């Protein structure tokens, strides 16, 4: 009996092996392209995150500067209020000292008023 199966020639085997290698390289190339595309997408997403973080940092920096300015205004106004309060305390102390001074007796006040009236009448006559 004669089998009619063709016997592969060494050239045909090399050709089949080369085609298999080419197919495997093509599959690896497609996988590499897919990985590159995914890495590019990841890179763009990370760049967007960095941009958002920089914008947020800048916003916080501007808010911090604004709050620092407001705090300085508040400190200055507080210091001014403290200085005014010290002046007011001094005035109140002066008033208290004047109020605590001994009051002259009523008879002495009446004599002073009489002298004043008498002196002003003498001035009018002269």
The first five atom37 places (N, CA, C, CB, O) and aatype in JSON, in Angstrom:
{
  "aatype": [20, 20, 20, 20, 20, 20, 20, 20, 20, 20, 20, 20, 20, 20, 20, 20, 20, 20, 20, 20, 20, 20, 20, 20, 20, 20, 20, 20, 20, 20, 20, 20, 20, 20, 20, 20, 20, 20, 20, 20, 20, 20, 20, 20, 20, 20, 20, 20, 20, 20, 20, 20, 20, 20, 20, 20, 20, 20, 20, 20, 20, 20, 20, 20, 20, 20, 20, 20, 20, 20, 20, 20, 20, 20, 20, 20, 20, 20, 20, 20, 20, 20, 20, 20, 20, 20, 20, 20, 20, 20, 20, 20, 20, 20, 20, 20, 20, 20, 20, 20, 20, 20, 20, 20, 20, 20, 20, 20, 20, 20, 20, 20, 20, 20, 20, 20, 20, 20, 20, 20, 20, 20, 20, 20, 20, 20],
  "atom_mask": [
    [1, 1, 1, 1, 1],
    [1, 1, 1, 1, 1],
    [1, 1, 1, 1, 1],
    [1, 1, 1, 1, 1],
    [1, 1, 1, 1, 1],
    [1, 1, 1, 1, 1],
    [1, 1, 1, 1, 1],
    [1, 1, 1, 1, 1],
    [1, 1, 1, 1, 1],
    [1, 1, 1, 1, 1],
    [1, 1, 1, 1, 1],
    [1, 1, 1, 1, 1],
    [1, 1, 1, 1, 1],
    [1, 1, 1, 1, 1],
    [1, 1, 1, 1, 1],
    [1, 1, 1, 1, 1],
    [1, 1, 1, 1, 1],
    [1, 1, 1, 1, 1],
    [1, 1, 1, 1, 1],
    [1, 1, 1, 1, 1],
    [1, 1, 1, 1, 1],
    [1, 1, 1, 1, 1],
    [1, 1, 1, 1, 1],
    [1, 1, 1, 1, 1],
    [1, 1, 1, 1, 1],
    [1, 1, 1, 1, 1],
    [1, 1, 1, 1, 1],
    [1, 1, 1, 1, 1],
    [1, 1, 1, 1, 1],
    [1, 1, 1, 1, 1],
    [1, 1, 1, 1, 1],
    [1, 1, 1, 1, 1],
    [1, 1, 1, 1, 1],
    [1, 1, 1, 1, 1],
    [1, 1, 1, 1, 1],
    [1, 1, 1, 1, 1],
    [1, 1, 1, 1, 1],
    [1, 1, 1, 1, 1],
    [1, 1, 1, 1, 1],
    [1, 1, 1, 1, 1],
    [1, 1, 1, 1, 1],
    [1, 1, 1, 1, 1],
    [1, 1, 1, 1, 1],
    [1, 1, 1, 1, 1],
    [1, 1, 1, 1, 1],
    [1, 1, 1, 1, 1],
    [1, 1, 1, 1, 1],
    [1, 1, 1, 1, 1],
    [1, 1, 1, 1, 1],
    [1, 1, 1, 1, 1],
    [1, 1, 1, 1, 1],
    [1, 1, 1, 1, 1],
    [1, 1, 1, 1, 1],
    [1, 1, 1, 1, 1],
    [1, 1, 1, 1, 1],
    [1, 1, 1, 1, 1],
    [1, 1, 1, 1, 1],
    [1, 1, 1, 1, 1],
    [1, 1, 1, 1, 1],
    [1, 1, 1, 1, 1],
    [1, 1, 1, 1, 1],
    [1, 1, 1, 1, 1],
    [1, 1, 1, 1, 1],
    [1, 1, 1, 1, 1],
    [1, 1, 1, 1, 1],
    [1, 1, 1, 1, 1],
    [1, 1, 1, 1, 1],
    [1, 1, 1, 1, 1],
    [1, 1, 1, 1, 1],
    [1, 1, 1, 1, 1],
    [1, 1, 1, 1, 1],
    [1, 1, 1, 1, 1],
    [1, 1, 1, 1, 1],
    [1, 1, 1, 1, 1],
    [1, 1, 1, 1, 1],
    [1, 1, 1, 1, 1],
    [1, 1, 1, 1, 1],
    [1, 1, 1, 1, 1],
    [1, 1, 1, 1, 1],
    [1, 1, 1, 1, 1],
    [1, 1, 1, 1, 1],
    [1, 1, 1, 1, 1],
    [1, 1, 1, 1, 1],
    [1, 1, 1, 1, 1],
    [1, 1, 1, 1, 1],
    [1, 1, 1, 1, 1],
    [1, 1, 1, 1, 1],
    [1, 1, 1, 1, 1],
    [1, 1, 1, 1, 1],
    [1, 1, 1, 1, 1],
    [1, 1, 1, 1, 1],
    [1, 1, 1, 1, 1],
    [1, 1, 1, 1, 1],
    [1, 1, 1, 1, 1],
    [1, 1, 1, 1, 1],
    [1, 1, 1, 1, 1],
    [1, 1, 1, 1, 1],
    [1, 1, 1, 1, 1],
    [1, 1, 1, 1, 1],
    [1, 1, 1, 1, 1],
    [1, 1, 1, 1, 1],
    [1, 1, 1, 1, 1],
    [1, 1, 1, 1, 1],
    [1, 1, 1, 1, 1],
    [1, 1, 1, 1, 1],
    [1, 1, 1, 1, 1],
    [1, 1, 1, 1, 1],
    [1, 1, 1, 1, 1],
    [1, 1, 1, 1, 1],
    [1, 1, 1, 1, 1],
    [1, 1, 1, 1, 1],
    [1, 1, 1, 1, 1],
    [1, 1, 1, 1, 1],
    [1, 1, 1, 1, 1],
    [1, 1, 1, 1, 1],
    [1, 1, 1, 1, 1],
    [1, 1, 1, 1, 1],
    [1, 1, 1, 1, 1],
    [1, 1, 1, 1, 1],
    [1, 1, 1, 1, 1],
    [1, 1, 1, 1, 1],
    [1, 1, 1, 1, 1],
    [1, 1, 1, 1, 1],
    [1, 1, 1, 1, 1],
    [1, 1, 1, 1, 1],
    [1, 1, 1, 1, 1]
  ],
  "atom_positions": [
    [[0.8, -1.14, 0.0], [0.0, 0.0, 0.0], [0.86, 1.23, 0.0], [-0.92, -0.02, 1.14], [1.9, 1.37, 0.64]],
    [[0.37, 2.01, -0.7], [1.08, 3.25, -0.88], [0.3, 4.37, -0.2], [1.29, 3.55, -2.39], [-0.83, 4.68, -0.59]],
    [[0.89, 4.97, 0.8], [0.27, 6.15, 1.44], [0.58, 7.36, 0.59], [0.77, 6.35, 2.91], [1.69, 7.55, 0.09]],
    [[-0.41, 8.12, 0.47], [-0.23, 9.29, -0.35], [0.02, 10.54, 0.5], [-1.43, 9.49, -1.25], [-0.22, 11.65, 0.03]],
    [[0.45, 10.39, 1.68], [0.74, 11.54, 2.52], [2.05, 12.13, 2.07], [0.78, 11.16, 4.01], [3.06, 11.45, 1.92]],
    [[1.99, 13.41, 1.87], [3.22, 14.02, 1.42], [4.24, 14.1, 2.56], [2.94, 15.42, 0.86], [3.89, 14.34, 3.71]],
    [[5.43, 13.89, 2.23], [6.52, 13.98, 3.2], [7.0, 15.41, 3.18], [7.68, 12.96, 2.88], [7.4, 15.95, 2.14]],
    [[6.95, 16.02, 4.37], [7.38, 17.41, 4.38], [8.85, 17.53, 4.05], [7.09, 18.04, 5.73], [9.69, 16.78, 4.55]],
    [[9.11, 18.45, 3.23], [10.5, 18.66, 2.86], [11.13, 19.6, 3.88], [10.63, 19.24, 1.42], [10.41, 20.35, 4.54]],
    [[12.42, 19.59, 4.03], [13.07, 20.48, 4.99], [12.79, 21.95, 4.68], [14.58, 20.23, 4.99], [12.69, 22.76, 5.61]],
    [[12.65, 22.32, 3.43], [12.37, 23.71, 3.07], [10.97, 24.09, 3.54], [12.5, 23.93, 1.54], [10.76, 25.19, 4.05]],
    [[10.0, 23.18, 3.36], [8.64, 23.45, 3.79], [8.58, 23.56, 5.31], [7.68, 22.34, 3.29], [7.84, 24.4, 5.84]],
    [[9.35, 22.73, 6.02], [9.38, 22.8, 7.49], [9.97, 24.14, 7.95], [10.21, 21.63, 8.07], [9.49, 24.74, 8.91]],
    [[11.01, 24.59, 7.27], [11.61, 25.89, 7.62], [10.63, 27.02, 7.33], [12.92, 26.11, 6.84], [10.54, 27.97, 8.11]],
    [[9.91, 26.92, 6.24], [8.93, 27.94, 5.9], [7.81, 27.98, 6.94], [8.36, 27.68, 4.5], [7.4, 29.06, 7.36]],
    [[7.32, 26.82, 7.34], [6.26, 26.74, 8.35], [6.76, 27.28, 9.68], [5.76, 25.29, 8.51], [6.04, 28.0, 10.38]],
    [[8.0, 26.93, 10.04], [8.58, 27.43, 11.29], [8.76, 28.95, 11.23], [9.94, 26.75, 11.57], [8.5, 29.63, 12.22]],
    [[9.19, 29.49, 10.09], [9.35, 30.94, 9.93], [8.0, 31.63, 10.02], [10.03, 31.27, 8.59], [7.89, 32.68, 10.65]],
    [[6.97, 31.05, 9.41], [5.62, 31.63, 9.49], [5.11, 31.64, 10.93], [4.65, 30.86, 8.59], [4.47, 32.6, 11.34]],
    [[5.38, 30.59, 11.68], [4.97, 30.53, 13.08], [5.71, 31.6, 13.9], [5.23, 29.12, 13.67], [5.11, 32.24, 14.76]],
    [[6.99, 31.78, 13.62], [7.76, 32.81, 14.32], [7.24, 34.21, 13.98], [9.26, 32.69, 13.96], [7.13, 35.08, 14.84]],
    [[6.92, 34.39, 12.68], [6.39, 35.69, 12.26], [5.05, 35.95, 12.93], [6.24, 35.74, 10.72], [4.8, 37.07, 13.39]],
    [[4.18, 34.94, 12.99], [2.89, 35.09, 13.66], [3.09, 35.41, 15.14], [2.03, 33.8, 13.5], [2.41, 36.27, 15.69]],
    [[4.03, 34.71, 15.79], [4.3, 34.96, 17.2], [4.82, 36.39, 17.39], [5.31, 33.92, 17.75], [4.42, 37.07, 18.34]],
    [[5.73, 36.85, 16.5], [6.25, 38.21, 16.58], [5.14, 39.23, 16.36], [7.37, 38.42, 15.54], [5.1, 40.27, 17.02]],
    [[4.22, 38.92, 15.43], [3.1, 39.81, 15.16], [2.21, 39.91, 16.4], [2.29, 39.32, 13.94], [1.77, 41.01, 16.76]],
    [[1.93, 38.8, 17.04], [1.12, 38.8, 18.26], [1.81, 39.59, 19.38], [0.84, 37.34, 18.73], [1.17, 40.37, 20.09]],
    [[3.13, 39.4, 19.53], [3.88, 40.13, 20.54], [3.88, 41.63, 20.24], [5.33, 39.6, 20.62], [3.79, 42.46, 21.15]],
    [[3.99, 41.98, 18.92], [3.95, 43.39, 18.53], [2.6, 44.01, 18.88], [4.23, 43.54, 17.03], [2.53, 45.12, 19.41]],
    [[1.51, 43.28, 18.58], [0.17, 43.78, 18.92], [0.01, 43.94, 20.43], [-0.92, 42.84, 18.37], [-0.58, 44.91, 20.89]],
    [[0.54, 42.99, 21.2], [0.47, 43.08, 22.66], [1.29, 44.27, 23.15], [0.98, 41.77, 23.31], [0.86, 44.97, 24.07]],
    [[2.45, 44.51, 22.54], [3.29, 45.65, 22.93], [2.58, 46.96, 22.59], [4.66, 45.57, 22.23], [2.63, 47.91, 23.38]],
    [[1.93, 47.03, 21.42], [1.19, 48.23, 21.04], [0.06, 48.5, 22.02], [0.64, 48.09, 19.61], [-0.18, 49.65, 22.4]],
    [[-0.64, 47.45, 22.45], [-1.72, 47.61, 23.42], [-1.17, 48.09, 24.76], [-2.48, 46.27, 23.6], [-1.76, 48.95, 25.41]],
    [[-0.02, 47.54, 25.17], [0.6, 47.97, 26.43], [1.04, 49.43, 26.34], [1.81, 47.07, 26.78], [0.88, 50.19, 27.29]],
    [[1.59, 49.82, 25.19], [2.02, 51.22, 24.98], [0.81, 52.15, 25.03], [2.76, 51.37, 23.63], [0.87, 53.22, 25.64]],
    [[-0.29, 51.74, 24.38], [-1.5, 52.57, 24.4], [-2.02, 52.73, 25.83], [-2.58, 51.96, 23.49], [-2.44, 53.82, 26.22]],
    [[-2.0, 51.64, 26.6], [-2.46, 51.71, 28.0], [-1.54, 52.61, 28.83], [-2.51, 50.3, 28.63], [-2.0, 53.39, 29.65]],
    [[-0.23, 52.49, 28.59], [0.73, 53.34, 29.32], [0.54, 54.82, 28.96], [2.18, 52.9, 29.01], [0.65, 55.69, 29.83]],
    [[0.26, 55.11, 27.69], [0.0, 56.49, 27.29], [-1.25, 57.03, 27.97], [-0.15, 56.6, 25.76], [-1.26, 58.16, 28.45]],
    [[-2.3, 56.2, 28.03], [-3.54, 56.62, 28.7], [-3.27, 56.87, 30.19], [-4.65, 55.55, 28.53], [-3.75, 57.85, 30.75]],
    [[-2.49, 55.97, 30.81], [-2.13, 56.15, 32.22], [-1.32, 57.43, 32.41], [-1.34, 54.94, 32.74], [-1.53, 58.16, 33.38]],
    [[-0.4, 57.69, 31.49], [0.43, 58.89, 31.57], [-0.42, 60.15, 31.48], [1.49, 58.89, 30.46], [-0.23, 61.08, 32.27]],
    [[-1.36, 60.19, 30.55], [-2.24, 61.35, 30.42], [-3.09, 61.54, 31.67], [-3.14, 61.2, 29.18], [-3.29, 62.66, 32.14]],
    [[-3.59, 60.44, 32.22], [-4.39, 60.52, 33.44], [-3.54, 61.06, 34.6], [-4.98, 59.13, 33.8], [-4.01, 61.9, 35.37]],
    [[-2.31, 60.59, 34.72], [-1.43, 61.08, 35.78], [-1.05, 62.54, 35.56], [-0.16, 60.22, 35.87], [-0.94, 63.31, 36.52]],
    [[-0.84, 62.94, 34.3], [-0.55, 64.34, 34.02], [-1.73, 65.21, 34.43], [-0.23, 64.55, 32.52], [-1.54, 66.29, 35.0]],
    [[-2.95, 64.76, 34.15], [-4.13, 65.5, 34.56], [-4.21, 65.61, 36.08], [-5.4, 64.83, 34.01], [-4.57, 66.66, 36.62]],
    [[-3.87, 64.52, 36.78], [-3.88, 64.55, 38.25], [-2.85, 65.55, 38.78], [-3.6, 63.15, 38.83], [-3.11, 66.29, 39.73]],
    [[-1.67, 65.56, 38.15], [-0.63, 66.5, 38.58], [-1.09, 67.94, 38.36], [0.69, 66.25, 37.81], [-0.88, 68.8, 39.21]],
    [[-1.71, 68.2, 37.21], [-2.22, 69.55, 36.93], [-3.26, 69.95, 37.96], [-2.83, 69.62, 35.5], [-3.24, 71.07, 38.47]],
    [[-4.17, 69.03, 38.29], [-5.18, 69.32, 39.3], [-4.55, 69.57, 40.66], [-6.19, 68.18, 39.39], [-4.98, 70.47, 41.39]],
    [[-3.53, 68.8, 41.02], [-2.87, 68.99, 42.31], [-2.14, 70.33, 42.36], [-1.87, 67.83, 42.58], [-2.14, 71.01, 43.39]],
    [[-1.52, 70.72, 41.25], [-0.82, 72.01, 41.2], [-1.83, 73.15, 41.34], [-0.01, 72.17, 39.89], [-1.59, 74.12, 42.05]],
    [[-2.97, 73.03, 40.65], [-4.01, 74.05, 40.77], [-4.53, 74.14, 42.2], [-5.16, 73.76, 39.8], [-4.75, 75.23, 42.72]],
    [[-4.74, 72.99, 42.82], [-5.22, 72.97, 44.2], [-4.18, 73.58, 45.14], [-5.55, 71.53, 44.64], [-4.52, 74.34, 46.05]],
    [[-2.9, 73.25, 44.92], [-1.83, 73.82, 45.75], [-1.8, 75.34, 45.6], [-0.46, 73.23, 45.36], [-1.67, 76.06, 46.58]],
    [[-1.93, 75.81, 44.35], [-1.93, 77.25, 44.12], [-3.13, 77.92, 44.8], [-1.96, 77.56, 42.61], [-3.01, 79.01, 45.36]],
    [[-4.27, 77.26, 44.76], [-5.46, 77.81, 45.41], [-5.24, 77.9, 46.92], [-6.71, 76.93, 45.11], [-5.55, 78.92, 47.54]],
    [[-4.69, 76.83, 47.51], [-4.41, 76.86, 48.95], [-3.37, 77.92, 49.28], [-3.92, 75.48, 49.43], [-3.47, 78.59, 50.32]],
    [[-2.38, 78.09, 48.42], [-1.35, 79.09, 48.65], [-1.96, 80.49, 48.64], [-0.23, 78.99, 47.59], [-1.64, 81.32, 49.5]],
    [[-2.85, 80.76, 47.67], [-3.49, 82.07, 47.6], [-4.41, 82.3, 48.81], [-4.29, 82.2, 46.29], [-4.46, 83.4, 49.35]],
    [[-5.12, 81.26, 49.21], [-5.98, 81.39, 50.39], [-5.14, 81.65, 51.64], [-6.84, 80.13, 50.58], [-5.51, 82.45, 52.5]],
    [[-4.0, 80.96, 51.74], [-3.12, 81.16, 52.9], [-2.6, 82.6, 52.94], [-1.94, 80.17, 52.87], [-2.54, 83.21, 54.01]],
    [[-2.24, 83.13, 51.78], [-1.79, 84.52, 51.74], [-2.91, 85.48, 52.13], [-1.26, 84.87, 50.34], [-2.69, 86.45, 52.86]],
    [[-4.09, 85.21, 51.64], [-5.24, 86.05, 51.97], [-5.53, 86.01, 53.47], [-6.48, 85.6, 51.17], [-5.75, 87.05, 54.09]],
    [[-5.53, 84.81, 54.04], [-5.77, 84.69, 55.47], [-4.65, 85.35, 56.28], [-5.9, 83.22, 55.86], [-4.91, 85.93, 57.33]],
    [[-3.42, 85.26, 55.8], [-2.3, 85.9, 56.5], [-2.48, 87.42, 56.51], [-0.95, 85.52, 55.83], [-2.23, 88.07, 57.53]],
    [[-2.92, 87.98, 55.37], [-3.16, 89.43, 55.32], [-4.28, 89.82, 56.28], [-3.52, 89.86, 53.88], [-4.17, 90.81, 57.01]],
    [[-5.36, 89.03, 56.28], [-6.47, 89.33, 57.18], [-6.03, 89.21, 58.64], [-7.66, 88.4, 56.9], [-6.44, 90.01, 59.49]],
    [[-5.22, 88.22, 58.93], [-4.72, 88.05, 60.29], [-3.86, 89.23, 60.71], [-3.92, 86.75, 60.42], [-3.94, 89.69, 61.85]],
    [[-3.04, 89.73, 59.79], [-2.21, 90.9, 60.11], [-3.09, 92.11, 60.4], [-1.25, 91.22, 58.96], [-2.82, 92.86, 61.34]],
    [[-4.15, 92.31, 59.6], [-5.08, 93.41, 59.86], [-5.72, 93.25, 61.24], [-6.16, 93.46, 58.78], [-5.85, 94.22, 61.99]],
    [[-6.11, 92.03, 61.55], [-6.74, 91.77, 62.84], [-5.77, 92.04, 63.98], [-7.24, 90.33, 62.9], [-6.16, 92.62, 64.99]],
    [[-4.53, 91.63, 63.84], [-3.54, 91.86, 64.89], [-3.3, 93.35, 65.08], [-2.21, 91.15, 64.54], [-3.21, 93.82, 66.22]],
    [[-3.21, 94.08, 63.98], [-2.99, 95.54, 64.08], [-4.18, 96.21, 64.76], [-2.76, 96.15, 62.67], [-4.0, 97.06, 65.63]],
    [[-5.37, 95.83, 64.37], [-6.56, 96.43, 65.0], [-6.65, 96.06, 66.47], [-7.83, 95.99, 64.27], [-7.06, 96.88, 67.31]],
    [[-6.28, 94.83, 66.78], [-6.29, 94.4, 68.17], [-5.27, 95.21, 68.99], [-5.98, 92.89, 68.28], [-5.56, 95.63, 70.11]],
    [[-4.1, 95.43, 68.43], [-3.08, 96.23, 69.12], [-3.56, 97.66, 69.3], [-1.75, 96.22, 68.34], [-3.38, 98.25, 70.37]],
    [[-4.19, 98.23, 68.27], [-4.73, 99.59, 68.38], [-5.8, 99.66, 69.47], [-5.31, 100.06, 67.03], [-5.85, 100.61, 70.25]],
    [[-6.65, 98.65, 69.5], [-7.7, 98.62, 70.53], [-7.07, 98.52, 71.92], [-8.67, 97.43, 70.29], [-7.56, 99.14, 72.86]],
    [[-6.01, 97.75, 72.04], [-5.35, 97.63, 73.34], [-4.74, 98.97, 73.76], [-4.25, 96.53, 73.29], [-4.79, 99.34, 74.93]],
    [[-4.16, 99.69, 72.8], [-3.58, 101.0, 73.12], [-4.68, 101.98, 73.55], [-2.8, 101.56, 71.92], [-4.49, 102.73, 74.5]],
    [[-5.8, 101.97, 72.85], [-6.92, 102.85, 73.22], [-7.43, 102.47, 74.6], [-8.07, 102.76, 72.17], [-7.77, 103.35, 75.4]],
    [[-7.5, 101.19, 74.89], [-7.95, 100.73, 76.19], [-7.01, 101.21, 77.3], [-8.05, 99.2, 76.21], [-7.46, 101.62, 78.37]],
    [[-5.71, 101.17, 77.05], [-4.75, 101.66, 78.04], [-4.94, 103.15, 78.28], [-3.31, 101.39, 77.58], [-4.9, 103.59, 79.43]],
    [[-5.15, 103.93, 77.23], [-5.42, 105.36, 77.38], [-6.69, 105.58, 78.19], [-5.54, 106.05, 76.0], [-6.74, 106.45, 79.06]],
    [[-7.71, 104.8, 77.91], [-8.98, 104.93, 78.64], [-8.77, 104.58, 80.11], [-10.07, 104.03, 78.01], [-9.35, 105.23, 80.98]],
    [[-7.96, 103.57, 80.39], [-7.69, 103.22, 81.78], [-7.0, 104.37, 82.51], [-6.81, 101.95, 81.86], [-7.32, 104.66, 83.66]],
    [[-6.07, 105.02, 81.83], [-5.38, 106.15, 82.45], [-6.36, 107.28, 82.75], [-4.25, 106.66, 81.54], [-6.29, 107.89, 83.82]],
    [[-7.25, 107.57, 81.82], [-8.25, 108.62, 82.02], [-9.16, 108.27, 83.18], [-9.08, 108.85, 80.74], [-9.47, 109.12, 84.02]],
    [[-9.6, 107.0, 83.24], [-10.47, 106.58, 84.33], [-9.74, 106.69, 85.66], [-10.96, 105.13, 84.11], [-10.33, 107.09, 86.67]],
    [[-8.45, 106.33, 85.68], [-7.68, 106.46, 86.92], [-7.58, 107.92, 87.35], [-6.27, 105.86, 86.74], [-7.7, 108.23, 88.54]],
    [[-7.36, 108.83, 86.39], [-7.32, 110.25, 86.72], [-8.64, 110.72, 87.31], [-6.97, 111.08, 85.49], [-8.67, 111.46, 88.29]],
    [[-9.74, 110.29, 86.69], [-11.06, 110.66, 87.18], [-11.26, 110.1, 88.59], [-12.18, 110.14, 86.23], [-11.79, 110.79, 89.46]],
    [[-10.84, 108.87, 88.81], [-10.97, 108.27, 90.15], [-10.15, 109.03, 91.16], [-10.55, 106.8, 90.13], [-10.59, 109.23, 92.29]],
    [[-8.94, 109.47, 90.78], [-8.09, 110.23, 91.69], [-8.74, 111.56, 92.03], [-6.7, 110.45, 91.09], [-8.71, 112.0, 93.18]],
    [[-9.31, 112.21, 91.03], [-9.99, 113.49, 91.26], [-11.2, 113.27, 92.15], [-10.41, 114.14, 89.92], [-11.45, 114.05, 93.07]],
    [[-11.94, 112.21, 91.89], [-13.15, 111.93, 92.66], [-12.82, 111.55, 94.09], [-13.95, 110.81, 91.99], [-13.61, 111.84, 94.99]],
    [[-11.69, 110.92, 94.33], [-11.31, 110.49, 95.67], [-10.68, 111.61, 96.48], [-10.35, 109.33, 95.58], [-10.48, 111.46, 97.69]],
    [[-10.36, 112.74, 95.86], [-9.77, 113.86, 96.59], [-10.79, 114.38, 97.6], [-9.33, 115.0, 95.61], [-12.0, 114.32, 97.36]],
    [[-10.3, 114.88, 98.73], [-11.25, 115.35, 99.75], [-12.02, 116.57, 99.25], [-10.51, 115.7, 101.07], [-11.44, 117.51, 98.68]],
    [[-13.29, 116.54, 99.46], [-14.12, 117.68, 99.03], [-14.08, 118.74, 100.13], [-15.6, 117.22, 98.74], [-14.13, 118.43, 101.32]],
    [[-13.99, 120.0, 99.71], [-13.93, 121.05, 100.72], [-15.27, 121.16, 101.45], [-13.56, 122.41, 100.08], [-16.31, 120.82, 100.89]],
    [[-15.24, 121.62, 102.67], [-16.51, 121.77, 103.4], [-17.4, 122.82, 102.76], [-16.24, 122.14, 104.88], [-16.92, 123.7, 102.04]],
    [[-18.66, 122.73, 103.02], [-19.65, 123.62, 102.41], [-19.42, 125.08, 102.81], [-21.07, 123.19, 102.8], [-19.61, 125.98, 101.99]],
    [[-19.01, 125.31, 104.02], [-18.78, 126.69, 104.49], [-17.65, 127.33, 103.71], [-18.47, 126.72, 106.0], [-17.72, 128.52, 103.38]],
    [[-16.61, 126.56, 103.4], [-15.47, 127.1, 102.65], [-15.9, 127.45, 101.24], [-14.31, 126.1, 102.63], [-15.44, 128.46, 100.69]],
    [[-16.75, 126.64, 100.66], [-17.22, 126.9, 99.29], [-18.06, 128.18, 99.28], [-18.06, 125.69, 98.74], [-17.95, 128.99, 98.36]],
    [[-18.91, 128.35, 100.29], [-19.75, 129.56, 100.35], [-18.89, 130.81, 100.52], [-20.76, 129.45, 101.51], [-19.2, 131.85, 99.94]],
    [[-17.82, 130.73, 101.33], [-16.93, 131.88, 101.48], [-16.25, 132.23, 100.17], [-15.9, 131.62, 102.55], [-16.13, 133.41, 99.82]],
    [[-15.79, 131.19, 99.43], [-15.14, 131.44, 98.15], [-16.11, 132.11, 97.18], [-14.6, 130.14, 97.54], [-15.74, 133.04, 96.46]],
    [[-17.35, 131.63, 97.16], [-18.34, 132.23, 96.28], [-18.62, 133.68, 96.67], [-19.64, 131.41, 96.31], [-18.8, 134.54, 95.81]],
    [[-18.66, 133.95, 97.97], [-18.91, 135.31, 98.44], [-17.76, 136.23, 98.06], [-19.13, 135.34, 99.95], [-17.98, 137.37, 97.65]],
    [[-16.54, 135.73, 98.21], [-15.38, 136.52, 97.82], [-15.39, 136.79, 96.32], [-14.08, 135.82, 98.22], [-15.05, 137.89, 95.87]],
    [[-15.79, 135.78, 95.58], [-15.83, 135.94, 94.12], [-16.87, 136.98, 93.74], [-16.15, 134.59, 93.43], [-16.62, 137.83, 92.88]],
    [[-18.03, 136.92, 94.37], [-19.08, 137.88, 94.08], [-18.65, 139.28, 94.5], [-20.38, 137.49, 94.79], [-18.89, 140.25, 93.78]],
    [[-18.03, 139.37, 95.65], [-17.55, 140.67, 96.14], [-16.47, 141.23, 95.26], [-17.04, 140.55, 97.57], [-16.42, 142.44, 95.03]],
    [[-15.61, 140.39, 94.77], [-14.54, 140.83, 93.89], [-15.06, 141.27, 92.54], [-13.53, 139.73, 93.7], [-14.54, 142.22, 91.96]],
    [[-16.08, 140.6, 92.05], [-16.63, 140.97, 90.76], [-17.43, 142.25, 90.86], [-17.5, 139.86, 90.2], [-17.51, 143.0, 89.89]],
    [[-18.06, 142.54, 92.06], [-18.78, 143.81, 92.24], [-17.8, 144.95, 92.33], [-19.66, 143.76, 93.49], [-18.07, 146.03, 91.8]],
    [[-16.66, 144.75, 93.0], [-15.65, 145.78, 93.08], [-15.08, 146.12, 91.72], [-14.54, 145.35, 94.01], [-14.78, 147.28, 91.42]],
    [[-14.94, 145.11, 90.9], [-14.42, 145.32, 89.54], [-15.41, 146.13, 88.71], [-14.12, 143.97, 88.85], [-15.01, 146.94, 87.88]],
    [[-16.7, 145.9, 88.94], [-17.74, 146.62, 88.19], [-17.78, 148.09, 88.61], [-19.12, 145.97, 88.41], [-18.04, 148.95, 87.77]],
    [[-17.53, 148.39, 89.89], [-17.57, 149.76, 90.41], [-16.33, 150.54, 89.99], [-17.7, 149.75, 91.93], [-16.4, 151.77, 89.88]],
    [[-15.27, 149.91, 89.77], [-14.04, 150.63, 89.49], [-14.01, 151.1, 88.11], [-12.85, 149.8, 89.76], [-13.04, 151.73, 87.69]]
  ]
}
